[in-house]
């Protein structure tokens, strides 16, 4: 009988919930989309794994009146991507006139090459179901949905949205969320630092993170628009990862990718501890063990296994004892 992978033993039905790269990089202009895909391939070779998703953007990338042509462009780019590339597309919102055509073209032709479809401005479970139905109609019935929550009402429904079976990840749309308050939140609430201090913005972020973790989905943190201030970006990423429970973050400039990886990566000592404990647990057939003067069981094994997964997702070297669990073949199963 085949030996179960530690991921399935420790995470069970949520085995795939945390397997996404920690960085989701967006681009919508043709030259930048091509550069993003090339950079993804270069960094995958450097790190030994794909460390960010390349999301091709229709919502902000398509010129008004040129939505159909842009959908064809991103479809061709997705189809031409290198084997093993992680390519996604952000389509227009479900109430936009181009939504159905976006999904029919992109998912209909390139759904098998996409990792997921991102749907912006989701307000309710009905919007999620509308997107799922469109994917089904396009013949992409197994393609996961990532959704972008951008309003106070959508935040209120975050737990219901996260519970939908097709939703794999929820992102927080900072800029639209702030502007939806009619000036009640000052402009500083959209800044790298201010978004972590205004109570309404902070509450929304926590609601989304909590909803995702309640349903085994991936919470993805919003953008930092000050893309030339990498120190501010890395500080924001660290807060998102270590204080707010986010396991993924948007990038809108290539220079932001490496700081996001660094911020979401575990410390080397955490990786060494996790590897040693998992090795001990496996030798004990996952029974409780003593380690560094503490008693550990499957609850703590689960935590330390996730440390190893995050290390792999951020391109860190893993100790030999656990490296075999993170080959391309085993990671996918």
TASUL-V591406 format. One line per field, one symbol per residue. psi: psi as a letter, one per 20 degrees, with the letter a starting at -180 (. if undefined). A space follows every 10 residues. Layout:
BEGIN
psi: ???
END
This chain:
BEGIN
psi: pqpqqhghgh icikhjhkjq qipoppqipg hhgghghghg gghhhgijro iqqoopphgi hpqpikgghh hgghghgghi qqpiqoprpo arrhjqhigg hggggghhhj hiiqhrppor lphrhhgghg gghggghijl ijpqppqopj rhhhghjggh ghiphiphqp qpngghgghi jkihprhhii rgghiihpgh ggggghgggg gghhjkropp qrqoimiinh ghghgggggg gihijqjqqq qjphiigghg gghiqqqhhh ggggggghgg ghhjkjrqrp pljqpqahgh ggghhhghgh gghjjqpqqh hihhikrhgh hi.
END
